[in-house]
Amino acid sequence: MKLLIVRHGDPDYTVDSLTEKGWKEAGFLSERLARLDVKEFFVSPLGRAKDTASLTLKKMNRTAVECDWLREFNIPIRRPDVLDKDKVPWDWLPQDWTKDERFYQPDHWFENERFEEADMKKHYDYVVSQFDGLLARYGYVREGHYYRVEKANEYTLVFFCHFGLECVLLSHLMGASPMVLWQGMCAAPTSVTTVTTEERREGIASFRMNAFGDVSHLYVHDEPPAFSARFCETYANTDQRHD
């Protein structure tokens, strides 16, 4: 089974939709996805994800299942250097989050005091339990750190969602701390991450990432990826995003 995790197009957060560039990106994405034999589509309830999905669904004359648990994982926290307003879990300065060794550990990342205040583990467990429930309906049942195959298949499932949420799903499949993924990876708008099952012994499957954040559908149209979610490559570059 293949899972395609798609980040929404270049966002206009003020109206929870897409920028003009984002709509263009979504159009190029639809050309790519429309070539696939997709078993089912799933989409976040947020506007920017639904708008991104809309062009693919219209082109294929399909609908998507809306899942509340696919909404962005923007649980509010108080970052150590910003105490007067809420921030999202993945927006920490490296000199702060790297001080806590627990963030690198799959079984302890949520024990950080600020994450405990936000009850982060409860929110994480809700998402991954819903995700596992969906996989079970398609024949792959979580058992420890792998999946028991009850109905082997080569279906393709497509999820239109968000960067923070994508890292939660990947951390669960890979057995990694989401904090490491949030801080160390960046998926451009409309990027496609592909994860495929491997059943090397009958009845036992694991998920393996074949591609992360692929934007080849943009490059073939000479469309540069949007900068959204990234920060300046060098501090002196004033044309790129700073805090």
Salt bridges, closest charged atoms under 4 A:
ASP16 OD1 - ARG48 NH1 2.69
GLU25 OE2 - LYS21 NZ 3.37
GLU31 OE1 - HIS221 NE2 2.92
GLU66 OE1 - LYS50 NZ 3.24
ASP68 OD1 - ARG71 NH2 2.96
ASP81 OD1 - ARG79 NE 2.65
ASP86 OD1 - ARG78 NE 2.71
ASP91 OD1 - ARG79 NH1 3.06
ASP91 OD2 - LYS87 NZ 3.33
ASP100 OD1 - ARG102 NE 2.97
GLU111 OE2 - HIS108 ND1 2.92
GLU113 OE1 - ARG102 NH2 3.02
ASP119 OD2 - LYS122 NZ 3.75
ASP125 OD2 - LYS121 NZ 2.82
ASP132 OD2 - HIS172 NE2 2.73
GLU143 OE1 - ARG148 NH1 2.40
GLU150 OE2 - ARG148 NH2 2.73
GLU198 OE2 - ARG208 NH1 3.35
ASP214 OD2 - ARG32 NH2 2.51
GLU223 OE2 - LYS21 NZ 2.53
GLU223 OE1 - LYS24 NZ 3.81
